[in-house]
Amino acid sequence: MRYDRGMDTNTSPSILQPAASDASIPWELAAVDQPPATWPATEHRAPGVQGLFFENIPWKDQPTRVFAWMGLPYLPPGGRCAAMILLHGGGGTAFDEWVRIWNRRGYAAIAIDQCGCVPEKPQVQDGVSHARHPFGGPPGWDASFDAAGEEIRDQWVFHVMAAVSRARALLAAQPGVDASRIGVTGISWGGYMTSITAGVVPGLKCAIPVYGCGFLGHNSVWNDTVFPNRPPHLVERWLKLWDPSVHLPAARLALCWVSGTNDFAYPLDSLQKSYRLPAGDATLCIRVEMPHSHADGWAPSEIGVFADSQLGQGAPLPRLVACGQESGRLWAKFDSARPILAAEINFTRALGQWQDRKFNRLPAKFDPLTGEVESAIPLNTSVCFLNVFDDRGCVASAPHEVLVS
């Protein structure tokens, strides 16, 4: 469903059409949309995948390289497959297991390290520090806020977008990969990057942000804990250049947003503002209290199902046709290629911080003949939304309604 952008969304221009002060600094992604030079990562080995470095754009006039794991599925002679680019989150790096997950689904995949690091040996671990290599380029995460005053070409997000474009070209050049069927997914900070990628990097057919979204300056963990401790002019420039809300309006590809009601970093209100921005269709998969980690972020079955529906011939997730609330009832209509087996209303009576609001679940009424789901809104509800579950256990969500702010 294409969501109404409403009146409360960020209407800043895309950096593809930058403000006058930055007009001389284009993305120049066309220049990197070709297979990059590669080098074997001989010290990094993992079963079933290839460790490598590929060339990225210079940082402060010095050469840079990106570490990646890449893997291809088994293909019969003449076979063709789709492919996915995998973007990790904070505390992470390129995960070899993530590549194998997609290979088992029949996809080629490449997981890139976005912060100039290499994984630990012998096993990649989540949430621990990762050693930087000599050609690492700009450091990422919170360090990018401090670099917001530097030349755009030397900043972290600029380099990541170039790396994603080169990773796409590298995948497209692999034997058996269908260059017209490549998507991207990312977790947490990687979901943030996926949101930007959707509006910036050409040649991709779908994007699946997990947790990550835009409007970090409106409501996010950084707005609460990091931005108040940074110089306001740097925060302002960083948000103007790199917040996903600036780039999502340019997105035309299919998007699937996967998250939970109480994500500590990317709250539900910022998520909604984000998924209202793209011009194309958006699918929502919002579960109550979805845990936040890399393993929890790549686990939802909706991710693979959505990718199959966009890049292959798989049956799509239930599609939201219409929704609303009136006279104390919440309703929605879904069109589903697979049987819907259950429906629920998710609601909270709490106010205040979105991350702290406890959501409850109750069964909702579903009519299989019309595809309509409805529920009475529990007394004193402040926020509510409807979920349906198909016979694969996949969830599809209607947008949340704010009844009391």
Backbone torsions as a table, in degrees:
resi	resn	phi	psi	omega
1	MET	NA	140.6	174.3
2	ARG	-88.9	124.9	-173.5
3	TYR	-93.5	140.5	176.6
4	ASP	-62.6	128.1	-178.5
5	ARG	-68.5	-21.1	177.6
6	GLY	69.8	-174.1	-176.8
7	MET	-102.8	-5.8	-173.6
8	ASP	-105.3	13.6	-177.5
9	THR	-90.4	159.1	178.9
10	ASN	-73.5	126.8	-178.3
11	THR	-110.5	21.9	179.5
12	SER	-63.0	146.4	179.9
13	PRO	-68.1	152.3	176.3
14	SER	-66.4	149.8	177.2
15	ILE	-68.2	-11.2	171.7
16	LEU	-63.8	-21.7	172.7
17	GLN	-126.4	71.8	-168.3
18	PRO	-65.8	163.4	177.4
19	ALA	-61.6	162.4	-172.6
20	ALA	-55.7	-36.2	-176.8
21	SER	-68.6	-20.2	-178.5
22	ASP	-114.7	15.8	-171.2
23	ALA	-63.3	-22.1	-177.2
24	SER	-88.1	4.7	-175.7
25	ILE	-119.3	89.0	179.6
26	PRO	-83.2	167.9	176.2
27	TRP	-66.4	-41.8	-179.0
28	GLU	59.2	33.3	-178.8
29	LEU	-68.0	-24.3	178.2
30	ALA	-59.8	-29.9	-178.0
31	ALA	-71.9	-20.3	-178.9
32	VAL	-111.8	6.5	179.0
33	ASP	-85.5	59.5	178.5
34	GLN	-154.2	153.5	-177.1
35	PRO	-56.4	126.7	-178.6
36	PRO	-82.8	164.7	170.0
37	ALA	-64.3	143.5	-178.8
38	THR	-128.5	157.9	175.9
39	TRP	-136.8	140.8	178.1
40	PRO	-68.8	139.4	175.6
41	ALA	-95.8	79.7	-168.8
42	THR	-64.6	-25.3	-178.9
43	GLU	-84.2	-6.3	-175.9
44	HIS	-121.3	111.9	-178.5
45	ARG	-129.5	144.1	177.2
46	ALA	-150.2	148.2	-175.3
47	PRO	-64.3	131.2	172.1
48	GLY	80.4	-4.1	-179.1
49	VAL	-132.7	163.0	-178.7
50	GLN	-109.0	129.6	172.6
51	GLY	-91.7	134.8	-177.8
52	LEU	-154.7	165.3	168.2
53	PHE	-114.1	142.7	171.4
54	PHE	-127.9	152.6	-175.5
55	GLU	-70.7	136.2	173.0
56	ASN	-122.3	-178.2	-176.6
57	ILE	-69.2	155.8	-180.0
58	PRO	-64.6	149.6	174.2
59	TRP	-119.4	116.6	-176.9
60	LYS	51.6	45.0	176.4
61	ASP	67.8	13.9	177.6
62	GLN	-112.2	145.0	-179.0
63	PRO	-66.9	149.5	178.0
64	THR	-131.5	155.9	176.2
65	ARG	-137.5	153.6	-179.4
66	VAL	-116.7	129.8	174.1
67	PHE	-80.7	142.9	179.9
68	ALA	-151.2	151.5	164.1
69	TRP	-104.3	133.8	177.8
70	MET	-131.8	139.2	178.9
71	GLY	-143.5	149.9	179.5
72	LEU	-121.2	144.1	176.6
73	PRO	-79.0	168.0	171.9
74	TYR	-69.2	133.1	177.0
75	LEU	-129.4	136.4	174.0
76	PRO	-68.0	163.4	178.4
77	PRO	-53.2	127.2	-178.8
78	GLY	81.7	0.8	-178.7
79	GLY	-72.0	154.4	179.5
80	ARG	-129.7	148.0	-179.9
81	CYS	-138.1	160.0	171.7
82	ALA	-83.1	174.8	-176.4
83	ALA	-146.7	155.8	178.7
84	MET	-132.9	141.6	171.1
85	ILE	-99.1	133.8	-172.3
86	LEU	-118.7	122.6	-175.1
87	LEU	-117.2	116.5	-176.0
88	HIS	-77.5	170.6	179.2
89	GLY	-106.7	-170.9	-179.4
90	GLY	-60.6	141.1	-176.5
91	GLY	78.4	0.3	-177.2
92	GLY	-111.8	-177.3	176.3
93	THR	-151.8	-164.8	173.8
94	ALA	-70.6	124.8	-176.9
95	PHE	-104.2	119.7	179.4
96	ASP	-66.0	-36.3	179.6
97	GLU	-61.7	-36.3	179.8
98	TRP	-62.6	-39.7	177.1
99	VAL	-64.0	-44.0	-179.2
100	ARG	-64.0	-34.5	176.6
101	ILE	-57.0	-46.0	-179.1
102	TRP	-72.7	-34.7	176.1
103	ASN	-61.2	-39.9	178.2
104	ARG	-65.5	-25.2	176.1
105	ARG	-80.2	-6.2	-179.5
106	GLY	96.5	14.7	-178.6
107	TYR	-107.1	147.2	159.8
108	ALA	-75.8	150.9	-178.0
109	ALA	-153.0	149.9	173.9
110	ILE	-135.5	127.4	175.6
111	ALA	-108.1	121.9	-176.0
112	ILE	-110.6	145.3	171.2
113	ASP	-84.7	127.5	-173.9
114	GLN	-96.6	-0.2	-173.2
115	CYS	-123.3	20.9	177.6
116	GLY	70.8	28.5	-177.3
117	CYS	-114.3	170.8	172.6
118	VAL	-126.5	150.9	-178.9
119	PRO	-71.6	161.2	178.1
120	GLU	-69.3	161.8	173.0
121	LYS	-114.2	143.5	0.4
122	PRO	-89.5	-6.9	-173.8
123	GLN	-129.9	135.0	176.6
124	VAL	-69.5	132.1	179.4
125	GLN	-122.3	150.8	-178.2
126	ASP	-95.5	143.1	171.6
127	GLY	78.0	14.7	176.5
128	VAL	-120.4	166.7	-177.8
129	SER	-70.0	150.4	-179.0
130	HIS	-124.6	133.9	-175.7
131	ALA	-69.6	136.1	174.6
132	ARG	-82.0	147.6	177.6
133	HIS	-103.0	166.0	-170.6
134	PRO	-63.4	-21.9	-177.9
135	PHE	-109.5	34.4	-168.2
136	GLY	-72.5	-23.3	-177.4
137	GLY	77.2	-160.8	-174.5
138	PRO	-69.4	138.2	173.5
139	PRO	-68.4	153.4	-174.9
140	GLY	-109.7	-158.9	-179.0
141	TRP	56.0	-134.8	-173.8
142	ASP	-64.4	-24.5	178.2
143	ALA	-62.0	-24.4	-179.5
144	SER	-67.9	-26.4	177.9
145	PHE	-64.8	-40.5	-178.3
146	ASP	-70.5	-21.5	-179.1
147	ALA	-95.1	10.2	-173.4
148	ALA	-64.3	-19.9	179.2
149	GLY	-86.8	-3.9	-177.7
150	GLU	-81.3	174.1	176.3
151	GLU	-56.7	140.0	-176.9
152	ILE	-58.1	-39.6	-178.4
153	ARG	-63.3	-18.9	-179.0
154	ASP	-99.5	6.2	-177.1
155	GLN	-95.5	156.6	-169.5
156	TRP	-57.6	-52.6	-175.1
157	VAL	-62.5	-38.3	177.5
158	PHE	-57.0	-44.2	-179.9
159	HIS	-68.5	-38.3	179.6
160	VAL	-64.8	-41.0	179.7
161	MET	-63.8	-38.1	175.7
162	ALA	-64.9	-39.4	179.2
163	ALA	-65.5	-39.7	178.5
164	VAL	-64.4	-42.4	179.3
165	SER	-62.6	-40.7	179.2
166	ARG	-71.8	-35.0	176.2
167	ALA	-63.7	-38.4	177.4
168	ARG	-62.6	-45.1	-179.7
169	ALA	-65.5	-36.8	178.9
170	LEU	-65.9	-43.9	176.0
171	LEU	-61.0	-46.1	-176.5
172	ALA	-60.7	-25.2	-177.9
173	ALA	-86.4	-5.7	-177.9
174	GLN	-76.6	142.9	179.4
175	PRO	-57.5	129.9	177.0
176	GLY	89.4	-8.5	-179.8
177	VAL	-86.7	130.3	176.3
178	ASP	-85.3	108.1	-175.5
179	ALA	-63.0	-18.9	179.9
180	SER	-85.7	-2.6	-177.7
181	ARG	-127.4	68.4	178.9
182	ILE	-125.4	132.6	178.2
183	GLY	-125.3	-179.9	-179.4
184	VAL	-140.1	141.9	171.7
185	THR	-140.9	150.3	-179.2
186	GLY	-151.3	155.3	-174.2
187	ILE	-116.3	128.3	177.2
188	SER	59.7	-115.9	174.9
189	TRP	-55.8	-32.8	175.3
190	GLY	-67.2	-32.3	173.3
191	GLY	-68.5	-37.1	172.6
192	TYR	-57.9	-47.5	178.9
193	MET	-65.2	-37.5	177.6
194	THR	-61.3	-38.9	179.1
195	SER	-62.8	-39.7	177.1
196	ILE	-70.4	-45.2	-179.8
197	THR	-54.1	-39.0	-177.4
198	ALA	-57.2	-31.7	-178.4
199	GLY	-102.1	-2.0	-171.1
200	VAL	-121.5	-47.5	-171.5
201	VAL	-87.9	119.8	179.0
202	PRO	-77.0	164.1	173.3
203	GLY	89.4	3.3	179.4
204	LEU	-103.7	146.2	-175.6
205	LYS	-101.7	-24.9	178.2
206	CYS	-153.7	159.7	179.7
207	ALA	-140.4	137.5	-177.7
208	ILE	-128.7	90.2	175.1
209	PRO	-77.7	131.4	176.1
210	VAL	-110.1	121.6	-174.3
211	TYR	67.9	-56.8	-168.3
212	GLY	-65.6	144.4	-180.0
213	CYS	-158.7	-163.2	-179.1
214	GLY	-105.5	-165.0	179.6
215	PHE	63.9	41.7	178.5
216	LEU	-64.0	-26.5	178.7
217	GLY	-84.1	-8.2	178.3
218	HIS	-93.8	-52.3	177.9
219	ASN	-156.9	114.5	177.9
220	SER	-168.1	168.5	177.5
221	VAL	-64.0	-29.9	179.8
222	TRP	-73.0	-33.8	177.5
223	ASN	-64.6	-29.4	-179.4
224	ASP	-85.7	-35.8	-167.3
225	THR	-117.8	-25.1	-172.4
226	VAL	-110.2	-51.9	-175.5
227	PHE	-57.4	-37.8	178.6
228	PRO	-62.3	-18.6	-178.3
229	ASN	-101.9	9.9	178.0
230	ARG	-114.2	153.1	176.8
231	PRO	-56.9	129.8	-176.1
232	PRO	-54.8	-36.0	-177.8
233	HIS	-68.4	-31.4	177.2
234	LEU	-72.9	-40.5	177.4
235	VAL	-61.7	-44.5	-179.2
236	GLU	-61.5	-43.8	-179.2
237	ARG	-69.6	-40.0	179.1
238	TRP	-60.2	-46.4	179.9
239	LEU	-65.2	-37.7	-179.7
240	LYS	-65.3	-36.9	-177.8
241	LEU	-87.1	-41.9	-162.2
242	TRP	-120.0	-3.0	176.5
243	ASP	-69.2	134.4	-179.7
244	PRO	-56.1	-24.9	179.2
245	SER	-61.2	-23.3	178.4
246	VAL	-74.0	-30.3	-170.7
247	HIS	-104.9	-24.4	-177.1
248	LEU	-60.3	-33.4	178.2
249	PRO	-58.9	-21.5	179.7
250	ALA	-86.2	-5.6	-177.2
251	ALA	-72.4	132.0	177.8
252	ARG	-121.6	-8.9	-177.8
253	LEU	-83.6	169.8	179.4
254	ALA	-74.9	136.1	-178.7
255	LEU	-122.7	142.0	171.3
256	CYS	-127.7	120.9	-177.3
257	TRP	-100.9	120.5	-178.4
258	VAL	-117.3	122.9	-179.1
259	SER	-164.5	-172.7	179.7
260	GLY	-126.1	168.5	-176.5
261	THR	-69.9	-23.8	-171.2
262	ASN	-126.6	35.9	-179.0
263	ASP	-60.5	130.9	-174.0
264	PHE	-70.5	-26.1	-173.0
265	ALA	-99.5	-43.0	-174.1
266	TYR	-121.5	91.0	-173.9
267	PRO	-67.1	162.8	-173.3
268	LEU	-63.4	-31.6	-180.0
269	ASP	-69.9	-39.2	176.6
270	SER	-69.2	-35.4	176.0
271	LEU	-60.7	-44.4	-179.3
272	GLN	-64.8	-42.6	176.4
273	LYS	-59.0	-33.6	-178.4
274	SER	-73.1	-48.1	-175.5
275	TYR	-73.5	-9.1	174.0
276	ARG	-80.9	-14.0	-172.1
277	LEU	-80.9	-41.9	-175.0
278	PRO	-64.5	152.0	179.9
279	ALA	-79.0	-24.4	-178.1
280	GLY	-85.3	-177.0	179.7
281	ASP	-70.7	148.2	176.6
282	ALA	-131.0	135.9	175.3
283	THR	-110.1	137.2	-179.3
284	LEU	-112.0	135.0	175.3
285	CYS	-133.4	89.5	-173.0
286	ILE	-115.1	115.6	178.4
287	ARG	-105.3	150.5	178.1
288	VAL	-67.2	123.8	175.1
289	GLU	53.9	44.2	173.4
290	MET	-60.2	127.3	179.4
291	PRO	-64.7	160.1	-176.1
292	HIS	-116.6	107.9	173.8
293	SER	-168.0	172.7	176.6
294	HIS	-66.9	-46.4	-178.9
295	ALA	-63.4	-40.7	176.5
296	ASP	-70.2	-27.0	-177.4
297	GLY	-78.4	-28.8	178.4
298	TRP	-98.1	-2.1	-175.8
299	ALA	-77.7	-33.6	-172.5
300	PRO	-56.0	130.6	-179.3
301	SER	-65.4	-22.9	-179.6
302	GLU	-61.0	-28.2	-177.4
303	ILE	-64.7	-51.5	179.3
304	GLY	-67.1	-37.3	179.6
305	VAL	-64.1	-43.7	179.2
306	PHE	-64.1	-44.7	179.1
307	ALA	-60.0	-43.0	178.6
308	ASP	-59.8	-39.4	-177.4
309	SER	-70.0	-26.6	-178.1
310	GLN	-96.0	-31.2	-173.2
311	LEU	-111.8	-5.9	-179.7
312	GLY	-138.7	-135.8	-178.5
313	GLN	-128.7	23.5	-178.6
314	GLY	-74.1	153.8	176.4
315	ALA	-66.7	132.4	-175.7
316	PRO	-72.7	167.3	169.8
317	LEU	-65.5	156.9	174.0
318	PRO	-52.8	136.0	-176.5
319	ARG	-104.2	127.3	177.1
320	LEU	-73.0	126.2	-179.7
321	VAL	-98.0	-43.6	-178.5
322	ALA	-160.7	160.7	178.6
323	CYS	-162.5	165.0	177.8
324	GLY	172.7	-175.8	176.5
325	GLN	-146.0	139.7	-179.4
326	GLU	-161.8	147.4	175.8
327	SER	50.2	41.5	176.3
328	GLY	76.3	12.7	-179.7
329	ARG	-126.3	144.7	176.7
330	LEU	-108.5	134.2	-176.2
331	TRP	-140.5	157.1	175.1
332	ALA	-156.9	159.3	176.4
333	LYS	-127.8	129.6	-179.3
334	PHE	-120.3	144.5	171.8
335	ASP	-108.4	121.1	-173.1
336	SER	-132.3	132.0	176.1
337	ALA	-77.1	-18.4	178.4
338	ARG	-117.1	153.0	-179.0
339	PRO	-59.6	135.5	172.5
340	ILE	-89.9	123.9	-173.7
341	LEU	-102.1	-18.6	-177.3
342	ALA	-156.4	156.5	175.8
343	ALA	-143.9	153.5	-178.7
344	GLU	-150.1	154.9	168.5
345	ILE	-104.6	132.4	176.4
346	ASN	-110.0	128.2	-172.5
347	PHE	-148.2	155.4	173.6
348	THR	-135.6	148.9	173.7
349	ARG	-102.9	-0.6	-174.4
350	ALA	-81.6	158.7	172.9
351	LEU	-123.0	-178.6	177.0
352	GLY	87.5	-148.4	-175.4
353	GLN	-56.7	128.9	-179.9
354	TRP	-61.2	-38.1	-177.9
355	GLN	-62.7	-25.1	-173.9
356	ASP	-97.2	-2.0	-175.7
357	ARG	-79.9	124.4	178.9
358	LYS	-82.6	121.6	178.1
359	PHE	-97.6	140.7	176.9
360	ASN	-110.9	162.1	-178.6
361	ARG	-129.5	137.0	174.2
362	LEU	-138.3	150.2	177.4
363	PRO	-62.4	145.0	175.3
364	ALA	-117.7	160.1	-178.9
365	LYS	-85.7	131.0	178.2
366	PHE	-124.9	132.6	177.9
367	ASP	-105.9	107.9	-177.0
368	PRO	-67.4	-19.4	180.0
369	LEU	-76.3	-35.3	-177.6
370	THR	-106.1	-16.2	-175.3
371	GLY	77.3	12.5	-176.6
372	GLU	-93.6	138.5	174.9
373	VAL	-123.2	140.7	-178.9
374	GLU	-151.2	159.0	178.2
375	SER	-158.1	145.6	168.0
376	ALA	-66.0	140.3	178.1
377	ILE	-82.5	120.7	-179.1
378	PRO	-56.8	150.0	-177.8
379	LEU	-57.4	138.7	176.1
380	ASN	66.7	20.6	177.3
381	THR	-68.0	136.5	176.1
382	SER	-100.5	-35.3	-179.9
383	VAL	-142.5	140.3	178.2
384	CYS	-152.9	157.1	173.9
385	PHE	-157.7	163.3	-177.5
386	LEU	-108.5	141.9	173.0
387	ASN	-122.5	145.6	168.7
388	VAL	-123.2	152.9	-178.1
389	PHE	-128.2	126.9	180.0
390	ASP	-90.3	-175.8	-174.2
391	ASP	-71.9	-5.8	173.8
392	ARG	-93.6	-1.4	-175.3
393	GLY	82.0	8.1	-179.1
394	CYS	-81.2	141.8	179.4
395	VAL	-103.0	143.1	168.4
396	ALA	-130.6	139.6	-171.1
397	SER	-119.6	147.6	165.6
398	ALA	-88.3	155.1	178.9
399	PRO	-64.5	150.0	-179.4
400	HIS	-74.7	149.1	177.0
401	GLU	-108.1	129.6	176.3
402	VAL	-95.6	114.0	-178.6
403	LEU	-96.5	-32.6	177.6
404	VAL	-136.6	123.0	-178.8
405	SER	-103.4	NA	NA
